[in-house]
Each structure stands twice: as C-alpha cells, then as structure tokens.
Amino acid sequence: MIRKSVAEILDDHVTFELEAIDRMYLNAYVPSLQTGGGFVYFLQTQLGVRIPSTVMVAPMSRRFVDAMERFAETEGVDLVTFEKGQRKDDVAHEYLAKFTGDEGVLFIGKAQEKASVFRTEKRRRPDGSRYPWIIRSKTPVNHYYVYLLDRDFGPLFIKFCSYFPYAAKLCLNGHEWLKRQLTQRGIAYEPLDNGIRSSEDAGRVQRLANTLDASKIDAVFRKWLRRVPHPFTAAHRRAGYRYQLSILQAEFALTQVLDRPHTGRCFFEEVIRENLDIGRPDQMQLIFHRRVTRRTPGQFRTRVLTHGVVPSLHVDYKKARVKQYHKEGQALRTETTINDTYDFEIGRALSNLPALREIGFAANRRLLRVEHLSHDCRIGHDHLDAITQPVVVQQQRAAGLRFGDRRVHALMQTLCLFALNPTGFRHRDVRASTAQLLGREPHEYSASHMTYDLRRLRLHGLIERVPRRHRYRITTLGAQMAMLYVRIYARGVRPAASLPTSGSRRGSPTLERLDAALTKFLQEAQLVA
C-alpha cells in the first residue's frame, strides 16, 4: 500500500468536523501605564502628587481590595483563598455545579502570585544626594479571581492584580460560547467535553463558530467590568485610563469525530508511531508555512506525553505548539496553541485575532497532510475483529476463531499447508492433517467436526468453495491471517511464555532478542503494506 497522509485516510472516516477557537487567555492592561513615565504622569495628573513614589498609590490599592471584599459580601458569594498547589479549575467546577442562575458571579478567589509592578528605589546623584526612581520589577502580590457564568460565553474568569498598574487577565472558552449559541438558537447537538460531538446541521454549527470575533470578546469583558469592582474610577476612565485587551494565548482546535470510535485509539497510536520525526525543522516549515533557518529561535521537537493511558503528540515551533490526541475515545483533536503572536510577526492586539485564526487552523490542516501512515490500521482491526468474533452470514451463524485456541491454530496451520495448492483441497484432504496437528487419531476428529470447522472458515471469509466442485480454496485474506496466527503464536507467544520467570539470567536477554525480532518483523510488515 502506498503511504497516505492522515488527511487522506480520514476523508472516509469522519462523521462530524468542527474548527473552532478553544481556550483564550487575554491580557487586560492600560496602555499609558506601562512605563515609568506614564506612571509618573498618572500620579501628577490624577492624584496630584508632585514627588513620584509608589507609596502614593497604596490608598488606591487598599480601596480596590476593600471594594472587592465588600462586593463579595454584598453579592453573597464566597471569597476563597486558594491553597498553594490547589487546582483552581477544580474549585470552579464545584461552584459551577451548584450554581442555579442563568448568569452571575460564582465566587471570588484570592491567590498570591508574582506580578510585574512599579516600585521606587533611591538613586544617588554625582554630588551624593539621593532621589527617587521608578522601576518595574516582579514581586508576589495578591490577585483576585472573579469566576463568572455568562449567558452568552458560559464559564469564564477575570483576574485582577491588586497592585499598580493593576494588570488583569481574561480567560474564556470558544467551545463553551458555541454551545450557548446553539442552545439559544434551538440547534440540536450532542456535546463533547470542551467540544461538539455531532449535529444534524453541521454546516450551520461551523458558520456559527466562525462568528466568534474580537468585538464579541471585548464586549463580554466590558460587560463584566461594569458589574464587578476594578481599580479605575469613572474619572480615571474619562481621562483615558481604560483597559485594553491583548492576546497572551490562543488555542485553535480541529475536532474530527470518527465513524468507528473503538478503532480510533489504534489509529492514533499508529499516527504517533510513524510520525515521531514530525517536529524536525523541515517538517515545521510545511506545517507553519514559514522558512526555518539556523537562526530561527526556539526548539523544534516532537514529544509523546501520556495522561493516564491516553497518549498525545506535541510538536513545538518557537513558542507555539501543536497538540494532537484521541479525545474521549470519540474524536481526533488537533490543536494549535499560539503563546507569542510575534512568532508569526503579528502584534498582540485583540484586533489581530482573524490573522491568528487563519494561522492556527491552517497549521492543524497542514499537520494532517504532513503526517503519513503506511497502512490504515483500522482495516487490520476490522479483519481481526471479524475473524475472532462470531458472525452471521445469510442467517448462518459461525463461532469466532479465537487466537490461542488450540483447535483454531491447528486449522490455521492446515491452511498454510494447502495455501499454494492451485486446485484447492477437499474435506478429506484437510481432516487428517488437522487431526494430526491436534494430536488426535482420525476417528477422534470426526467428519462432522471437520464440516463444522470448514463452515466456520468459509463464513469468516478465509476459504471459499470452488464453483461446481466439492473443493475449497484459500482466499487472500485466509492465507494472510493463517500465516499471521501461526507465526505470531509459534515464534512469539509460545517461546516467550516458555521463558523462565525466576532463578535464571537467560530470560531477560532472550526477551530482548525476541522484542528486537518482533520490532524488525513489524517494520518489514509496514514496508510491505
């Protein structure tokens, strides 16, 4: 079989497909307060301070903290102090499960984290006199997480730093927004955790997902700024001190629901196995459509990480990452995460979301086109499943041919003996051989036993009748599966099971040789396929 791209193989196996913005983490900042000069100007014009010092904004910080705590008390929401190492999302899920309203504040969390803030240091002039100087530095300060449930966006949170210049963060999820929009419009869908599994109107779902844009994200942020406390008063806002949003992290996801989910894990494991070199610079050029040279910063690597028993493929390009995994045993999820927009020579402003969306979704598609498989493992899975499980053909039922069953392996060995016979074989030809392989006398393996077994082989498609003759011949599938059963069992399973389990040094090297031989065999099998 000629190697095919994963995109080509998936063409015939995807029942539902969706491209959507996933998680977005945005920075909220006041542009004119990002430099020491801007800070000094704020002190002079808004607070009337002649000698600049960070001490002068301490009352402003205290008022903000007091306002946040009063808000929690007035609204009747909990003010939770996060413990070190505690997963904030777990706490949020607990409060979300108990919340009964359409929208509102779930709770407010408090945590001490490092932040870039202004501080004052004393410097000396040449004459020895000292003067204050404003600098930026990172220091641990309290942050307030306001966890919300929005009518249009679902769960989200806004994080405020309690120290000047009061940087904030907004975190939301595009899939949650999409679910809310579908529900409001009465469009039926089957949910997937952080995604959509199916919908009868897939085209409309995709068109709706495409409408999530910068204006909607900015609007929901402004909406909640009007409802929850924040440090800047109305007078400050009239003077131009308003939050603006920029993109810290954006995830762009492609979800492809498979027609046979039970084979999806097998399929994805083969994708990982055959594409471990996908992170090489020459491959990254194809995925991100950008030239990579020796001067290109960052690591180019492929990693396979396992969460429980679920593997995921991670490909790194500069600070961006493409992640691929089998989601909930149902779908192939490919996600491009952009952590620094300047990796693609694009600014961080939220208005650049359309350009980033194009890059992210294109990278997902290109990854699928760059990934290749030597074979569609689901075909092999189907063949094995069809042989080992009972079948019903034209109201005739046949038991499965279980791997490891002594009688089944005797039949498979017999098929190997007659595989090259151009005229096929008769009932009596194979009965004697099968009885001998079973270690029985011919009368102990009766003609009715042979008839039953030939019927099983025929209904499973391993043999077929020769027209107008009382003979059978082996099918291509039969020859392939018989050889596989016999060789794997005789040369792999049985020798491995016979190795000493303790008291001998012979076992470990022998197993290593067996593993090497099997690896070589599987590699050759893939090349032949």
Stockholm file with secondary structure:
# STOCKHOLM 1.0

chainA/1-529         MIRKSVAEILDDHVTFELEAIDRMYLNAYVPSLQTGGGFVYFLQTQLGVRIPSTVMVAPMSRRFVDAMERFAETEGVDLVTFEKGQRKDDVAHEYLAKFTGDEGVLFIGKAQEKASVFRTEKRRRPDGSRYPWIIRSKTPVNHYYVYLLDRDFGPLFIKFCSYFPYAAKLCLNGHEWLKRQLTQRGIAYEPLDNGIRSSEDAGRVQRLANTLDASKIDAVFRKWLRRVPHPFTAAHRRAGYRYQLSILQAEFALTQVLDRPHTGRCFFEEVIRENLDIGRPDQMQLIFHRRVTRRTPGQFRTRVLTHGVVPSLHVDYKKARVKQYHKEGQALRTETTINDTYDFEIGRALSNLPALREIGFAANRRLLRVEHLSHDCRIGHDHLDAITQPVVVQQQRAAGLRFGDRRVHALMQTLCLFALNPTGFRHRDVRASTAQLLGREPHEYSASHMTYDLRRLRLHGLIERVPRRHRYRITTLGAQMAMLYVRIYARGVRPAASLPTSGSRRGSPTLERLDAALTKFLQEAQLVA
#=GR chainA/1-529 SS CCCEEHHHHHTTTEEEEEEEEEEEEEEEECGGGSSHHHHHHHHHHHSCCSSCCGGGGHHHHHHHHHHHHHHHHHHTCCEEECCTTCCHHHHHHHHHHHCCSSSEEEEEEEEEEEEEEEEEEEEECTTSCEEEEEEEEEEEEEEEEEEEEETTTEEEEEEEESSTTCCEEEEEEHHHHHHHHHHHTTCCCEEETTEEEECTTHHHHHHHHTTCCHHHHHHHHHHHHTTSCCSCCHHHHHTTCCCEEEEEEEEEEEEEEESSGGGHHHHHHHHHHHCTTTTSHHHHHHHHTCCCCTTCCSCCEEEEEEETTEEEEEEEETTEEEEEEEETTTEEEEEEEESCGGGGTCCCBGGGHHHHHHHHHHHHHHHHHHCEESSCHHHHHHHHHHHHSCEEETTEEECCCCTTCHHHHHHHHHHHHTTTCTTCBCHHHHHHHHHHHHTCCGGGSCHHHHHHHHHHHHHTTSEEECTTSSCEEECHHHHHHHHHHHHHIIIIIHHHHTSCSSSCSSHHHHHHHHHHHHHHHHHHHHHHC
#=GC SS_cons         CCCEEHHHHHTTTEEEEEEEEEEEEEEEECGGGSSHHHHHHHHHHHSCCSSCCGGGGHHHHHHHHHHHHHHHHHHTCCEEECCTTCCHHHHHHHHHHHCCSSSEEEEEEEEEEEEEEEEEEEEECTTSCEEEEEEEEEEEEEEEEEEEEETTTEEEEEEEESSTTCCEEEEEEHHHHHHHHHHHTTCCCEEETTEEEECTTHHHHHHHHTTCCHHHHHHHHHHHHTTSCCSCCHHHHHTTCCCEEEEEEEEEEEEEEESSGGGHHHHHHHHHHHCTTTTSHHHHHHHHTCCCCTTCCSCCEEEEEEETTEEEEEEEETTEEEEEEEETTTEEEEEEEESCGGGGTCCCBGGGHHHHHHHHHHHHHHHHHHCEESSCHHHHHHHHHHHHSCEEETTEEECCCCTTCHHHHHHHHHHHHTTTCTTCBCHHHHHHHHHHHHTCCGGGSCHHHHHHHHHHHHHTTSEEECTTSSCEEECHHHHHHHHHHHHHIIIIIHHHHTSCSSSCSSHHHHHHHHHHHHHHHHHHHHHHC
//
